[in-house]
Amino acid sequence: MAKTKEQLLNILDQFQLTEKVVSAEPFGNGHINDTLKVTNEKGEIKYVLQRINHLIFTNVDMLQNNIQIVTSHIRKKLEEKGESDIDRKVLTFLPTKDNKLYYFDGDSYWRVCLFIPNSKSYEEVNPKLSYEAGKAFGDFQSMLADIPEGTLGETIPNFHNMEFRLEQFHDAVKSNVAGRLDEVKDLIEEIEKRAEAMCIQERLYREGKLKKRTNHCDTKVNNMMFDAETDKVLCVIDLDTVMPGFVLSDIGDFIRTGANTGAEDDENLDNVNVNMDIFKAYTRGYMEKAKSFLTPTEIKLLPYGGRLLTYMQTVRFLTDYINGDTYYKIHSPKHNLIRTKAQFKLLQSLEAHADEMDAFMSEWL
């Protein structure tokens, strides 16, 4: 439900703001939460107001508690390192006037954070930006590596659990509610051929050979803010999916999104391949910051993470197509099938480069 200017200002008035604000207007292009920029009487952006999508993040208490733990932990680490300008290097969320982490207006859940001045974001990457992004996400994980397992909750349970995603896929195939199985038999066969090999991380975890760590779980380049003048990363943002998981998620999702030469829904599959320069630049930056806490098993598996997350997204898009397009927004009747084929083509390219990627990792073993 859209809010009037007066309603938005009333919501803002529930928070411990340090100066008077006069407007809240749509900001950015996020797909999950509604984000608004909040300006003062001089027209300066001072805060960011977000309506939390509680249909996806059903436990808002857990969500905001996770974020509070993570941002406080990072702030403490930055202070210990003697960093300056800390409010530009970690998100700062403001409490409500009754010291809660969010405000519920009877309809929606809201939160407010400080706007990071003199910053910018990118939608696409090159090797130089990928290297900076790798350092930023590696540093982010490194600072959070000593948060004890069990401290944070899973804001989206089983988000990157491949065994769970395959269960959903098998249920969809069994039900065939949209009658689309005949059309996708070849893709189903390709998914099944790889299923066992794509559940390595869950098996290793049960065997005690892989541990859960605090991950971002949405490592796209537009989830970080860069200094407007130096192009150095200031701050990792969009912390809703920060939760326990495997490090393969964070390197894997960047490879899937940033190192793809085509679009996620590219209809021309000739466009879709892995960009090895971006893979190497991101990995080099990441390892500069993350090597100190990674195990040899994790380091060896990092390129596999790219294949895993790409396979996972192939499975998720195809599952939704078989189910009749009930989860992802689509722009055409075949959109989820187009996405599936594009992701599968990227997976094939990653498989073709697997030996080269594995050899690249030997530098850190």
Contacts in CASP RR format, 6 or more apart in sequence:
PFRMAT RR
TARGET T0000
AUTHOR 0000-0000-0000
METHOD contacts of the structure
MODEL  1
MAKTKEQLLNILDQFQLTEKVVSAEPFGNGHINDTLKVTNEKGEIKYVLQ
RINHLIFTNVDMLQNNIQIVTSHIRKKLEEKGESDIDRKVLTFLPTKDNK
LYYFDGDSYWRVCLFIPNSKSYEEVNPKLSYEAGKAFGDFQSMLADIPEG
TLGETIPNFHNMEFRLEQFHDAVKSNVAGRLDEVKDLIEEIEKRAEAMCI
QERLYREGKLKKRTNHCDTKVNNMMFDAETDKVLCVIDLDTVMPGFVLSD
IGDFIRTGANTGAEDDENLDNVNVNMDIFKAYTRGYMEKAKSFLTPTEIK
LLPYGGRLLTYMQTVRFLTDYINGDTYYKIHSPKHNLIRTKAQFKLLQSL
EAHADEMDAFMSEWL
1 107 0 8 1.000
1 108 0 8 1.000
3 11 0 8 1.000
5 23 0 8 1.000
5 24 0 8 1.000
7 105 0 8 1.000
8 24 0 8 1.000
8 36 0 8 1.000
8 49 0 8 1.000
9 21 0 8 1.000
9 22 0 8 1.000
9 24 0 8 1.000
11 49 0 8 1.000
11 103 0 8 1.000
11 105 0 8 1.000
11 110 0 8 1.000
12 21 0 8 1.000
12 24 0 8 1.000
12 38 0 8 1.000
12 47 0 8 1.000
12 49 0 8 1.000
12 112 0 8 1.000
14 96 0 8 1.000
14 97 0 8 1.000
14 103 0 8 1.000
14 110 0 8 1.000
15 94 0 8 1.000
15 95 0 8 1.000
15 96 0 8 1.000
15 97 0 8 1.000
15 103 0 8 1.000
15 112 0 8 1.000
16 94 0 8 1.000
16 95 0 8 1.000
16 96 0 8 1.000
16 97 0 8 1.000
17 46 0 8 1.000
17 47 0 8 1.000
17 94 0 8 1.000
17 112 0 8 1.000
19 40 0 8 1.000
19 46 0 8 1.000
20 40 0 8 1.000
20 41 0 8 1.000
21 38 0 8 1.000
21 39 0 8 1.000
21 40 0 8 1.000
21 46 0 8 1.000
21 47 0 8 1.000
22 39 0 8 1.000
22 40 0 8 1.000
22 41 0 8 1.000
22 43 0 8 1.000
23 38 0 8 1.000
23 39 0 8 1.000
23 43 0 8 1.000
24 36 0 8 1.000
24 37 0 8 1.000
24 38 0 8 1.000
24 39 0 8 1.000
24 49 0 8 1.000
25 36 0 8 1.000
25 37 0 8 1.000
25 39 0 8 1.000
26 34 0 8 1.000
26 35 0 8 1.000
26 36 0 8 1.000
26 37 0 8 1.000
27 35 0 8 1.000
27 36 0 8 1.000
27 37 0 8 1.000
27 48 0 8 1.000
28 35 0 8 1.000
32 53 0 8 1.000
32 56 0 8 1.000
32 240 0 8 1.000
33 50 0 8 1.000
33 51 0 8 1.000
33 52 0 8 1.000
33 53 0 8 1.000
33 240 0 8 1.000
34 50 0 8 1.000
34 51 0 8 1.000
34 53 0 8 1.000
35 48 0 8 1.000
35 49 0 8 1.000
35 50 0 8 1.000
36 48 0 8 1.000
36 49 0 8 1.000
36 50 0 8 1.000
37 45 0 8 1.000
37 47 0 8 1.000
37 48 0 8 1.000
37 49 0 8 1.000
37 115 0 8 1.000
38 45 0 8 1.000
38 46 0 8 1.000
38 47 0 8 1.000
38 48 0 8 1.000
38 49 0 8 1.000
38 112 0 8 1.000
38 115 0 8 1.000
39 45 0 8 1.000
39 46 0 8 1.000
40 46 0 8 1.000
45 115 0 8 1.000
45 117 0 8 1.000
46 114 0 8 1.000
46 115 0 8 1.000
47 94 0 8 1.000
47 112 0 8 1.000
47 113 0 8 1.000
47 114 0 8 1.000
47 115 0 8 1.000
48 112 0 8 1.000
48 113 0 8 1.000
48 114 0 8 1.000
48 115 0 8 1.000
49 110 0 8 1.000
49 111 0 8 1.000
49 112 0 8 1.000
50 110 0 8 1.000
50 111 0 8 1.000
50 112 0 8 1.000
50 113 0 8 1.000
51 108 0 8 1.000
51 109 0 8 1.000
51 110 0 8 1.000
52 60 0 8 1.000
52 63 0 8 1.000
52 102 0 8 1.000
52 108 0 8 1.000
52 109 0 8 1.000
52 110 0 8 1.000
52 111 0 8 1.000
52 240 0 8 1.000
54 60 0 8 1.000
54 108 0 8 1.000
54 109 0 8 1.000
56 156 0 8 1.000
57 63 0 8 1.000
57 155 0 8 1.000
57 156 0 8 1.000
57 240 0 8 1.000
59 155 0 8 1.000
60 102 0 8 1.000
60 104 0 8 1.000
60 109 0 8 1.000
62 153 0 8 1.000
62 155 0 8 1.000
63 155 0 8 1.000
63 240 0 8 1.000
64 93 0 8 1.000
64 101 0 8 1.000
64 102 0 8 1.000
64 111 0 8 1.000
65 101 0 8 1.000
66 152 0 8 1.000
66 153 0 8 1.000
66 155 0 8 1.000
66 239 0 8 1.000
66 242 0 8 1.000
66 243 0 8 1.000
67 91 0 8 1.000
67 93 0 8 1.000
67 101 0 8 1.000
67 239 0 8 1.000
67 240 0 8 1.000
67 242 0 8 1.000
68 93 0 8 1.000
68 101 0 8 1.000
69 147 0 8 1.000
69 151 0 8 1.000
69 152 0 8 1.000
70 144 0 8 1.000
70 147 0 8 1.000
70 152 0 8 1.000
70 214 0 8 1.000
70 239 0 8 1.000
70 242 0 8 1.000
71 90 0 8 1.000
71 91 0 8 1.000
71 92 0 8 1.000
71 93 0 8 1.000
71 239 0 8 1.000
73 143 0 8 1.000
73 144 0 8 1.000
73 147 0 8 1.000
74 90 0 8 1.000
74 140 0 8 1.000
74 143 0 8 1.000
74 144 0 8 1.000
75 86 0 8 1.000
75 90 0 8 1.000
77 143 0 8 1.000
78 86 0 8 1.000
78 89 0 8 1.000
78 90 0 8 1.000
78 143 0 8 1.000
79 86 0 8 1.000
83 89 0 8 1.000
87 114 0 8 1.000
87 116 0 8 1.000
88 116 0 8 1.000
88 117 0 8 1.000
88 118 0 8 1.000
88 119 0 8 1.000
88 225 0 8 1.000
88 234 0 8 1.000
88 235 0 8 1.000
89 234 0 8 1.000
89 235 0 8 1.000
90 235 0 8 1.000
91 113 0 8 1.000
91 114 0 8 1.000
91 116 0 8 1.000
91 235 0 8 1.000
91 237 0 8 1.000
91 239 0 8 1.000
92 113 0 8 1.000
92 114 0 8 1.000
93 101 0 8 1.000
93 111 0 8 1.000
93 112 0 8 1.000
93 113 0 8 1.000
94 112 0 8 1.000
94 113 0 8 1.000
94 114 0 8 1.000
95 101 0 8 1.000
96 102 0 8 1.000
96 103 0 8 1.000
101 111 0 8 1.000
102 109 0 8 1.000
102 110 0 8 1.000
102 111 0 8 1.000
103 109 0 8 1.000
103 110 0 8 1.000
103 111 0 8 1.000
104 110 0 8 1.000
116 225 0 8 1.000
116 234 0 8 1.000
116 235 0 8 1.000
118 227 0 8 1.000
118 228 0 8 1.000
118 229 0 8 1.000
119 225 0 8 1.000
119 226 0 8 1.000
119 227 0 8 1.000
119 228 0 8 1.000
119 234 0 8 1.000
119 235 0 8 1.000
120 225 0 8 1.000
120 226 0 8 1.000
120 228 0 8 1.000
121 221 0 8 1.000
121 222 0 8 1.000
121 224 0 8 1.000
121 225 0 8 1.000
121 226 0 8 1.000
122 129 0 8 1.000
122 221 0 8 1.000
122 222 0 8 1.000
122 226 0 8 1.000
123 221 0 8 1.000
123 222 0 8 1.000
124 221 0 8 1.000
124 258 0 8 1.000
125 133 0 8 1.000
125 221 0 8 1.000
125 258 0 8 1.000
125 278 0 8 1.000
126 278 0 8 1.000
127 277 0 8 1.000
127 278 0 8 1.000
127 280 0 8 1.000
127 281 0 8 1.000
128 231 0 8 1.000
128 281 0 8 1.000
129 221 0 8 1.000
129 226 0 8 1.000
129 231 0 8 1.000
130 221 0 8 1.000
130 254 0 8 1.000
130 258 0 8 1.000
130 259 0 8 1.000
130 278 0 8 1.000
130 281 0 8 1.000
130 282 0 8 1.000
131 281 0 8 1.000
131 282 0 8 1.000
131 284 0 8 1.000
131 285 0 8 1.000
132 226 0 8 1.000
132 231 0 8 1.000
132 232 0 8 1.000
132 233 0 8 1.000
132 285 0 8 1.000
133 219 0 8 1.000
133 221 0 8 1.000
133 224 0 8 1.000
133 233 0 8 1.000
133 254 0 8 1.000
133 282 0 8 1.000
134 254 0 8 1.000
134 282 0 8 1.000
134 283 0 8 1.000
134 284 0 8 1.000
134 285 0 8 1.000
134 286 0 8 1.000
134 289 0 8 1.000
135 233 0 8 1.000
135 285 0 8 1.000
135 286 0 8 1.000
135 288 0 8 1.000
135 289 0 8 1.000
136 224 0 8 1.000
136 233 0 8 1.000
136 236 0 8 1.000
137 216 0 8 1.000
137 219 0 8 1.000
137 224 0 8 1.000
137 236 0 8 1.000
137 250 0 8 1.000
137 251 0 8 1.000
137 254 0 8 1.000
137 286 0 8 1.000
138 250 0 8 1.000
138 285 0 8 1.000
138 286 0 8 1.000
138 288 0 8 1.000
138 289 0 8 1.000
138 290 0 8 1.000
139 289 0 8 1.000
139 290 0 8 1.000
140 216 0 8 1.000
140 236 0 8 1.000
141 213 0 8 1.000
141 214 0 8 1.000
141 215 0 8 1.000
141 216 0 8 1.000
141 247 0 8 1.000
141 250 0 8 1.000
141 289 0 8 1.000
141 290 0 8 1.000
141 293 0 8 1.000
142 289 0 8 1.000
142 290 0 8 1.000
142 292 0 8 1.000
142 293 0 8 1.000
144 213 0 8 1.000
144 214 0 8 1.000
144 242 0 8 1.000
145 213 0 8 1.000
145 214 0 8 1.000
145 293 0 8 1.000
147 214 0 8 1.000
149 211 0 8 1.000
149 212 0 8 1.000
149 244 0 8 1.000
150 244 0 8 1.000
152 214 0 8 1.000
152 242 0 8 1.000
152 243 0 8 1.000
152 244 0 8 1.000
153 243 0 8 1.000
153 244 0 8 1.000
154 243 0 8 1.000
154 244 0 8 1.000
155 240 0 8 1.000
155 241 0 8 1.000
155 242 0 8 1.000
155 243 0 8 1.000
156 241 0 8 1.000
156 243 0 8 1.000
158 164 0 8 1.000
158 165 0 8 1.000
159 217 0 8 1.000
159 241 0 8 1.000
159 243 0 8 1.000
160 217 0 8 1.000
160 245 0 8 1.000
160 246 0 8 1.000
160 249 0 8 1.000
160 309 0 8 1.000
160 312 0 8 1.000
161 202 0 8 1.000
162 198 0 8 1.000
162 199 0 8 1.000
162 201 0 8 1.000
162 202 0 8 1.000
162 308 0 8 1.000
162 311 0 8 1.000
162 312 0 8 1.000
163 199 0 8 1.000
163 202 0 8 1.000
165 312 0 8 1.000
165 315 0 8 1.000
165 316 0 8 1.000
165 319 0 8 1.000
166 195 0 8 1.000
166 198 0 8 1.000
166 199 0 8 1.000
166 315 0 8 1.000
168 316 0 8 1.000
168 319 0 8 1.000
169 191 0 8 1.000
169 315 0 8 1.000
169 318 0 8 1.000
169 319 0 8 1.000
169 322 0 8 1.000
172 319 0 8 1.000
172 322 0 8 1.000
172 323 0 8 1.000
173 181 0 8 1.000
173 188 0 8 1.000
173 322 0 8 1.000
175 323 0 8 1.000
176 322 0 8 1.000
177 322 0 8 1.000
177 323 0 8 1.000
177 324 0 8 1.000
178 321 0 8 1.000
178 322 0 8 1.000
178 323 0 8 1.000
178 324 0 8 1.000
178 325 0 8 1.000
179 322 0 8 1.000
180 321 0 8 1.000
180 322 0 8 1.000
180 324 0 8 1.000
181 188 0 8 1.000
181 322 0 8 1.000
183 337 0 8 1.000
184 318 0 8 1.000
184 321 0 8 1.000
184 322 0 8 1.000
184 337 0 8 1.000
184 340 0 8 1.000
187 314 0 8 1.000
187 318 0 8 1.000
187 340 0 8 1.000
187 341 0 8 1.000
187 344 0 8 1.000
188 318 0 8 1.000
190 344 0 8 1.000
191 311 0 8 1.000
191 314 0 8 1.000
191 315 0 8 1.000
191 318 0 8 1.000
194 311 0 8 1.000
198 307 0 8 1.000
198 308 0 8 1.000
198 311 0 8 1.000
198 312 0 8 1.000
200 301 0 8 1.000
200 304 0 8 1.000
200 308 0 8 1.000
201 210 0 8 1.000
201 246 0 8 1.000
201 248 0 8 1.000
201 301 0 8 1.000
201 308 0 8 1.000
204 210 0 8 1.000
204 297 0 8 1.000
205 211 0 8 1.000
205 212 0 8 1.000
205 246 0 8 1.000
209 297 0 8 1.000
210 246 0 8 1.000
210 297 0 8 1.000
210 298 0 8 1.000
210 301 0 8 1.000
211 295 0 8 1.000
212 244 0 8 1.000
212 245 0 8 1.000
212 246 0 8 1.000
213 244 0 8 1.000
213 245 0 8 1.000
213 246 0 8 1.000
213 247 0 8 1.000
213 293 0 8 1.000
214 242 0 8 1.000
214 243 0 8 1.000
214 244 0 8 1.000
214 245 0 8 1.000
215 242 0 8 1.000
215 243 0 8 1.000
215 244 0 8 1.000
215 245 0 8 1.000
215 246 0 8 1.000
215 247 0 8 1.000
215 249 0 8 1.000
215 250 0 8 1.000
216 223 0 8 1.000
216 236 0 8 1.000
216 239 0 8 1.000
216 241 0 8 1.000
216 242 0 8 1.000
216 250 0 8 1.000
217 241 0 8 1.000
217 242 0 8 1.000
217 243 0 8 1.000
217 245 0 8 1.000
217 249 0 8 1.000
217 250 0 8 1.000
217 253 0 8 1.000
218 238 0 8 1.000
218 240 0 8 1.000
218 241 0 8 1.000
218 253 0 8 1.000
219 249 0 8 1.000
219 250 0 8 1.000
219 251 0 8 1.000
219 252 0 8 1.000
219 253 0 8 1.000
219 254 0 8 1.000
219 257 0 8 1.000
220 253 0 8 1.000
220 254 0 8 1.000
220 257 0 8 1.000
220 258 0 8 1.000
221 254 0 8 1.000
221 257 0 8 1.000
221 258 0 8 1.000
223 236 0 8 1.000
223 237 0 8 1.000
223 238 0 8 1.000
224 233 0 8 1.000
224 234 0 8 1.000
224 235 0 8 1.000
224 236 0 8 1.000
224 237 0 8 1.000
225 233 0 8 1.000
225 234 0 8 1.000
225 235 0 8 1.000
225 237 0 8 1.000
226 232 0 8 1.000
226 233 0 8 1.000
226 234 0 8 1.000
227 233 0 8 1.000
227 234 0 8 1.000
247 290 0 8 1.000
247 294 0 8 1.000
247 298 0 8 1.000
247 302 0 8 1.000
248 298 0 8 1.000
248 301 0 8 1.000
248 302 0 8 1.000
248 304 0 8 1.000
248 305 0 8 1.000
248 306 0 8 1.000
248 308 0 8 1.000
248 309 0 8 1.000
249 305 0 8 1.000
249 309 0 8 1.000
251 282 0 8 1.000
251 283 0 8 1.000
251 286 0 8 1.000
251 302 0 8 1.000
251 305 0 8 1.000
251 306 0 8 1.000
252 302 0 8 1.000
252 305 0 8 1.000
252 306 0 8 1.000
252 308 0 8 1.000
252 309 0 8 1.000
252 310 0 8 1.000
253 306 0 8 1.000
253 309 0 8 1.000
254 282 0 8 1.000
255 274 0 8 1.000
255 279 0 8 1.000
255 282 0 8 1.000
255 303 0 8 1.000
255 305 0 8 1.000
255 306 0 8 1.000
255 309 0 8 1.000
255 310 0 8 1.000
255 350 0 8 1.000
256 306 0 8 1.000
256 309 0 8 1.000
256 310 0 8 1.000
256 313 0 8 1.000
256 343 0 8 1.000
256 346 0 8 1.000
257 264 0 8 1.000
258 275 0 8 1.000
258 278 0 8 1.000
258 282 0 8 1.000
259 274 0 8 1.000
259 275 0 8 1.000
259 276 0 8 1.000
259 278 0 8 1.000
259 279 0 8 1.000
259 282 0 8 1.000
260 272 0 8 1.000
260 273 0 8 1.000
260 274 0 8 1.000
260 275 0 8 1.000
260 346 0 8 1.000
261 271 0 8 1.000
261 272 0 8 1.000
261 273 0 8 1.000
261 274 0 8 1.000
261 275 0 8 1.000
262 271 0 8 1.000
262 272 0 8 1.000
262 273 0 8 1.000
262 342 0 8 1.000
263 271 0 8 1.000
263 272 0 8 1.000
263 342 0 8 1.000
264 339 0 8 1.000
264 342 0 8 1.000
264 343 0 8 1.000
265 335 0 8 1.000
265 338 0 8 1.000
265 339 0 8 1.000
265 342 0 8 1.000
266 272 0 8 1.000
266 338 0 8 1.000
266 342 0 8 1.000
267 338 0 8 1.000
267 342 0 8 1.000
269 341 0 8 1.000
269 342 0 8 1.000
269 345 0 8 1.000
272 342 0 8 1.000
272 345 0 8 1.000
272 346 0 8 1.000
272 349 0 8 1.000
273 345 0 8 1.000
273 346 0 8 1.000
273 349 0 8 1.000
274 346 0 8 1.000
274 349 0 8 1.000
274 350 0 8 1.000
274 353 0 8 1.000
276 353 0 8 1.000
276 356 0 8 1.000
276 357 0 8 1.000
279 303 0 8 1.000
279 353 0 8 1.000
279 357 0 8 1.000
279 360 0 8 1.000
280 360 0 8 1.000
283 302 0 8 1.000
283 360 0 8 1.000
283 361 0 8 1.000
286 302 0 8 1.000
287 294 0 8 1.000
287 299 0 8 1.000
287 364 0 8 1.000
291 299 0 8 1.000
291 364 0 8 1.000
296 365 0 8 1.000
299 361 0 8 1.000
299 364 0 8 1.000
299 365 0 8 1.000
300 358 0 8 1.000
300 361 0 8 1.000
300 365 0 8 1.000
302 361 0 8 1.000
303 350 0 8 1.000
303 354 0 8 1.000
303 357 0 8 1.000
303 358 0 8 1.000
303 360 0 8 1.000
303 361 0 8 1.000
304 354 0 8 1.000
306 350 0 8 1.000
307 347 0 8 1.000
307 350 0 8 1.000
307 351 0 8 1.000
307 354 0 8 1.000
310 343 0 8 1.000
310 346 0 8 1.000
310 347 0 8 1.000
310 350 0 8 1.000
311 347 0 8 1.000
313 339 0 8 1.000
313 343 0 8 1.000
314 340 0 8 1.000
314 343 0 8 1.000
314 344 0 8 1.000
314 347 0 8 1.000
316 327 0 8 1.000
317 328 0 8 1.000
317 336 0 8 1.000
317 337 0 8 1.000
317 339 0 8 1.000
317 340 0 8 1.000
317 343 0 8 1.000
318 336 0 8 1.000
318 337 0 8 1.000
318 340 0 8 1.000
320 326 0 8 1.000
320 327 0 8 1.000
320 328 0 8 1.000
320 336 0 8 1.000
321 336 0 8 1.000
321 337 0 8 1.000
321 340 0 8 1.000
325 335 0 8 1.000
325 336 0 8 1.000
328 335 0 8 1.000
328 336 0 8 1.000
328 339 0 8 1.000
330 336 0 8 1.000
332 338 0 8 1.000
350 357 0 8 1.000
END
